[in-house]
Amino acid sequence: MKKNKEATALRRQFTRHFYLHNRCAFLVAMTATILTACSNLAISWLMQQIIDTASGKSGLFSLLQLTLICICISAGIVIVLVLEYFSCPRFIKRAMRQYKDFSFEEMAKKNINAFTGENTSTYISALSNDATSIESNYLSKIFILVRELVMFIGAFALMLYYSPLLTLAAFLLSLFPVIASILTGSRLAKQEKTVSDKNESFIGMVKDILSGFSVIKSFKAEREILRLFAKSNAALEEAKSRRRMTEIVIQIIGFVAGIIAQFGVFLFGAYLALSGRGVTAGVVIVFVQLMNYVLTPISDVPQILANRKAANALIDKLASAIHSNVRTCGKTVNNKLDKGIELKNLSFAYEENSAVLNNINMCFEAGKSYAIVGGSGSGKSTLLNLLMGSSENYKGEILLDGNELRSITSDSLYDIVSIVQQNVFVFNSTVRDNITMFRSFADEELHRAVDMSGLAPLIAERGDNYECGENGSGLSGGERQRISIARCLLRGTPVMLVDEATAALDAETAFSVTNSILDISGLTRIIVTHRLEEALLRKYDKIFVLKNGRVDEQGNFAELMDKKGLFYSLFMVSQ
């Protein structure tokens, strides 16, 4: 029960954005929907009046008066339909835009490395296929649901007014489609969830294929990949087909049961009219019309509610995924580093009893440069990820000017620390946009970052409006890395972390990029590197050597070479 309440509360955070700053359009659309339903009921009543008048039975109005009423109702219907035409699409457009904007905003609050351990296809599916399903099965059906309920209540009221006995018969006969709809409608929510899961899996496969296309081609694995693609595609289409079949079964059962109910009402009404029970021919015919307004909701509402339940399941799925790996607490601290960063007895494990870092003790003084070296699997990248707040499940302390990292907000942390990684993501936009990350900066600040990062030759040759291409396809590896450095410099964080940033570059470019970073003054630089070049190593204030998740050695280049320990061995092997 508690879990359901929490899920409902979490869902409301998302569904309330359907109506935020959108209530006016919603109210206008709802008013038009209700008036449309009332117009249909008015037409049924008018039909009864016209039929009885035509059959010679005296009524409330003359034929001329009925003609004028027809004109007025027709004009009203046109006005209502125009109102509905403008208000419903406007409401749904803003509702979906706000829902997806909020979802993305909440997604952006996740930890920096959240998506390296999560299936991103979940979010792609949620913001594309699932969003379309929510739009059609949740938002659009709100107005259909209200219209049919108003017509249902109004039709029953008119039926009671015309003939309580015939209404009772109609009520009993309507139980057939009610029971049929209830028995079949509950299956739809489960199948909608299955379609979402299969679509998520399919999107994930397509992403993998496109990302690993060069590997597929080089190993001539096209046939095998096509088989996997076809299997995933078939599973998705099979799930969609089952959902469609369920919808058709619900519609068929509802239709057949409705026909039976309508024939029953028509025949019983004819019997009452012939036996002189106060039922006219107009009433019998209108009763059949009104039965449509009773049976349609009975047939549709369970399916609409099942679709709504399915849409809620999709919203819950996204809400649950978004609210994992989120740092929601902490204090705000100044965006500067006066003393430095200190690691005290730091230990960390991705899995229990399999530690990656063991009792690490390090001190990084503000404004100095540090290298972290060691063999593969020694914990270098994990250490930098922890400094970026990737996880709070570590033992020991990470202190920034005495403030424990877990106690400060993510915003405060990222105002202090930025990172240059090996795989630099470059947006399909201009060089300037990629440096500024689509924000506004003064030209002086931008030029300073460009000069310090070594991007000036690129800007001089191609201009800052040069289009980088998808993921920087129009740039070299060194240019992409320099863009990453310029981003950090432009943000002005006092600490720059560099994680194997030059691993994929040629020796000359790698040396130039690293040298650019080490020449920046007034910045605390912590650089993970596997390139052991003496000219660069001598520039570091201290070098930490990791082995099996522990600090094996530390000191400057000359001190470590004199020890002739692990660092000495690593350096000599690299020459």
Secondary structure, 3 states (H helix, E strand, C coil): CHHHHHHHHHHHHHHHHHCCCCHHHHHHHHHHHHHHHHHHHHHHHHHHHHHHHHCCCCCCCCHHHHHHHHHHHHHHHHHHHHHHHHHHHHHHHHHHHHHHHHHHHHHCCECCCHHHCCCCHHHHHHHCHHHHHHHHHHHHHHHHHHHHHHHHHHHHHHHHHHCHHHHHHHHHHHHHHHHHHHHHHCHHHHHHHHHHHHHHHHHHHHHHHHHCHHHHHHCCCHHHHHHHHHHHHHHHHHHHHHHHHHHHHHHHHHHHHHHHHHHHHHHHHHHHHHCCCCCCHHHHHHHHHHHHHHHHHHHHHHHHHHHHHHHHHHHHHHHHHHCCCECCCCECCCCCCCCEEEEEEEEEEEECCEEEEEEEEEEEECCCEEEEEECCCCCHHHHHHHHCCCCCCCEEEEEECCEEHHHECHHHHHHHEEEEECCCCCCCCEHHHHHHCCCCCCHHHHHHHHHHHCCHHHHHHHCCCCECCHHHCCCCHHHHHHHHHHHHHHHCCCEEEEECCCCCCCHHHHHHHHHHHHCCCCCEEEEECCCCCHHHHCCCCEEEEEECCEEEEEECHHHHHHHCCHHHHHHHHHC
